[in-house]
Amino acid sequence: MSETKPIIEMNNLSRWYGEVLGINRVTATIKPGITGLLGPNGAGKSTLMNLICGLLRPSQGTVRVFGERIWNNPTPLRRLGYCTQYDNFYEDLSAFEFLYSLVSLRGYDKMTTRRLAIQALERVNLQDAMHKRLASFSKGMRQRVKAALALADNPDVLVLDEPLNGLDALGRYEMIDLIKSYGKEGRNVLISSHILHEIETMTDNILMLSNGYLLAEGNVREVRGLLKQHPHEIYLRCDDPRRFAYLLFSQDGILSVEIEPDGESLMARTYDLDSFYQNLNTIVLEHGIHVSLATIADENIQAVFKYLSGNNHG
């Protein structure tokens, strides 16, 4: 893991709504770059983001952004942009008028406000629709407007709550590309989603929530490596899968080998990846098996979340 100083620090952070648990005892750090905040609907992602953005007061614990407490503190708030998952627009305004009105509240002069609003709308590919009324916008276009508002003055930290919802395939691709490019500029992005494979296209750094509890944080492959009680799954394609399955299963440390429904590939399970690859090389060389693909099938966000969400919370 990088030793870079954390951007966001949470210590024993909890938030309750009366007797309803939002999040409970979350202690975690978010380092520079793009971080995915993952979990099913109702996991506590929006609550955590609202706490990070200073929109909710912690019931317990603290949140610090750039080393400063975020609650009721305008200094770190100026460095943060937030895109909520909820729509709340002035429907009679155009997209440009909407952005201009809200960006102007941040204290910029008229020329700067106009420039920032136009640049932000161009960045989300709404330049051709910026003078149309928001009431006529589709769900996907409204998502773009919210993203434009969040990044209008190029904040150091961009917080995006389910920004891919409502976008068509092209819109999702463009939004993902925008987020990746923003991270490459040296800024920081925290993005939530319950669609795990989409986060995986942007980053390997994750926070996983379930039922208000933090399940894991860090690099997804490092997290996977800590799950010693779960065997690794290796997907293989070769020219003779039945013979290959027999040869693999005869090796020590192999728990199971299954031929996939396509009849051309197989799935092997083992606790010891190093021994597996050594045995794999031996089989290929000694028996002349041609292996066209060998990849770890469960070293991904979806599999890690599946493993972790099955555990009880202590």
N, C-alpha and C positions, 0 to 999 in steps of 0.2 A: 504494500500500500504506500501511496505517496505521503511524504512528511509535510506537504504543503499545509499552511495554516488554514483551519476551517473557515468557511464563509458563514455558516449557520451552526450554532451550538444549542442543543436542547438538553436540559438537565432535569430529570425526574418530572417531566412535563405531563400534566393531567388537565382535562377539562370535562366537567360534568354539566348536563342540562337538567337541573333538578336531580332526580334519581336515575336519569339516563346517562350512561357512559358514552362520552365522545372518544377520548383517548385516555390511556392510563399508563402513567409512569414511563413515559418515553424518554430515554436518554440516548442521544445520537448526535453525530456531527455530519455536516454536508460540506465536502471539500470542493475546490474550484472545478469547473467543467459542467457537464450535463449529468443530472441525477434523476432517475426514475423513481417516483413514489407509487408503489404498486399495491393492489389489493382489490377484492371484490367490492361491489356497491355496498355501502354501509360499513366499510372497514375503518373509517375515521380519516380518510385522506383529506376531505374538504375542511374538516375541523383543524387538522394539523396545519394545513396551508393558511387558514384564517389566523391561527395563532402566530405563524411565522411572519405574516404580513401585518401584524398588529391590529387586526380587526376583532379579535377576541382576547379577553383577558384570561390568563391561565387561572384555573382553580387551584393549581399547585405547581411548583417548579418555575423554571425560567426559560426564555428563548432569547438568545443573543444573535444579532446580525452584525458582522464586522466588529465583534467584541462588545457591542452595546446592547443593552436591553431594548427590545423593540416596542414593548407596550408603552403607549403615550409618549413616544420619543421621536420627534420629527426628523432628527439628524439621520439615522439609518433609513427611515422611511423614504427619504428623498432618493435613495440609491436603489429602490426596489419598484418593480412594475408587476402588476397582478392582473391576470385574466381569469375571471370567475367562470364557472360553468353555467351560471344563470344569466338569462337575458334580462336587461333592464334598460330600455332605450327611450329617448324622446322621438317617438315614431314620426312626427311631422318634419323633423330635421333631415337634411341630407347627411350622408356619411361624413362629408367634409365639415359641415356645420357642427355635427356632433363632436368630432374630434377637436375642432378649433375651439369650441366652447369649453370643453373639459381641460384641454392642454393649457388654455389661457389662465386657468385657475392656479397653475403652478408658478405664475409670476413672470412669464416670458413677455417680451414686447410683441406687438402685433405682427411684425415681419417674421420674427423667429417662430412664433406660434403657427403662422401660416406655413412656413417652410417645414416645420416638424410634422404637422398634420398631413401635408401632401406626401412627404417622404415616407411616412408610416403606411399610408394607404397604397402607395406604389410598392412598398416592400411586401405587402400581402396581396398584390395583384388586383387591387380594386380601383386603379386609376381611371378606368373607363366608366365606373359606376359611382364615382365619389360624389356626384351632384344629384343622384337619385335619392328619393325619400326612403328612409329606413323601413317604413311600413311595407314597402314593396320587396324587401330583401328576403331571400331564402334563408333557411337555417344555416347553411354553409357560409353564405355571405355575411350573416350576422356574427358567426364565429370569427371570421376574418377581421371584422370591425373591432371586436373585443381584443383580438391579438394586436391589432394596430395601435389601439389605445394603450395597451400595456407596454409596448416597446417604443412609443412615440419619442420619448426623450432619452433613448438608449440607456436604460438603467443597468447598473452593474449586476443586479440579480433579477431575472425574469421568472416569475412564478405562474405556471399555466395549469389550470384545473380542467382536465378532460378537454383539451383544445381540439381534439380530432373528432369529437362527436358532431354528427350532422354533415360532415364533409363527404363528398363523393370520392371515388378512387383517385382522381387527379388532384382534388383539393387536399386529400390526406398526404399524397406524395409531396405536394408543394409545401405544406405546413411542416412536414418532417424535414424537408430540405432547408426550410427557413430556420428551424430550431437548431439543426446541425451547424449551419453557417454562423448563427449567432454565437454558439459555443466556440467555434473556431476563431472568432474575433477576440477571444480572451475573456468573454463574459461568462456568466453562470446562469444555468437554467435548471429549475426544478419543475418537472412535469409529471402530472398524475395520470394514471390510466388503469382501467381494469382489463385492457386488452394487452396482454403481456408481450406478444411477439412484436407489436409496434414499438414499444419501448426499446426492445432489443436491437432494432435497426438504428437507434440513436445513441445508446450508451450501454455499458456493462455495469455501471455503478447504480446501485439500487438501495432503496429502503422498502421493506415489505411490511404491510400492516394487515391485521386480521382481527376483527371484533374489538378494535381500539388498542390492541397491543402491537408492539414492534416485534416482528418475527426475526428479521435479519437486516443487516446493513453491510455495505461494502461491494466488492467486485463479485459478480454472480458466480464466477468460477472458483473464487476463494471460498465463497459460502458453500458451494457444492462440495468442495473438498473437505469441509468440516463435518459433512453428514456421513460419518463412517458407517453408520448402521444401515445405510441404503446402498445396495450394489450399483455399480456403474453399468450402464447399458451401451453397448457398442453395435452400431449398425454397419453391416458389411455387404458388399456386392462382389460376386466372383463368378467364374465360368462353370463351377461344379459345386453348387451349394450343398447338396446332400452329402457328398464325400467330405467337403470342408467342415460341415457341421459335426460329422463323426470324429474327424481329426481334432477339432477344437474341444469337443466334449471329453475327449480322452486325456486332456491336459489337467494338471492340478490347478485348483483355484477357480475352475469354471463352474458356476452354479447352474446355468441352463443355456441351451442353444435352441432357438426356434427358427424354422424356415418361415419367411414372410409369405403372405397370400399370393404375391406375384410369382413365387417359385424361383426367383432369381437373386434373392437377397435373404439375409438372416440377421437375427438379433441375438447377441451373446451378453451374458450377465456375469460380472465378477466383482469381487471386492478389491482385487489387486491389479491395478492397471499396468504397472511396470512389468509384472510377470506375464500378463496377457500379451503385451506387445513383443516381449522376448519370444514367447511361444509362437506368436503369429509369424514372426520372421523365420523361425525354424521350420514351421510347416510349409510356408511359401517356398523356401529354398529347397527343402528335402523332397517335397511332393509335387512341385511344379504347378501349384495352384496359382491362377492369375486373379489377383484381387484388384478390382478397379476402384473401390471406395472403402475406406474404413474411417468412421467418424464416431465420436462420442455423442450418443443420441440424447442424453439427458443432462448435458452440461449447458443448460439453457434456463431462462427465467421461468418458463412454464413448469418445467419439471421440478425446479427448486421450490417454487411456490407450492406445488402439489405436495411435496414432501413436508415442508414446514407447516402448512396449514392443517396437516393431520395431527400435529402435536398438541398436547394440552398446554395451556399457559400457566406458568408458575407465579 
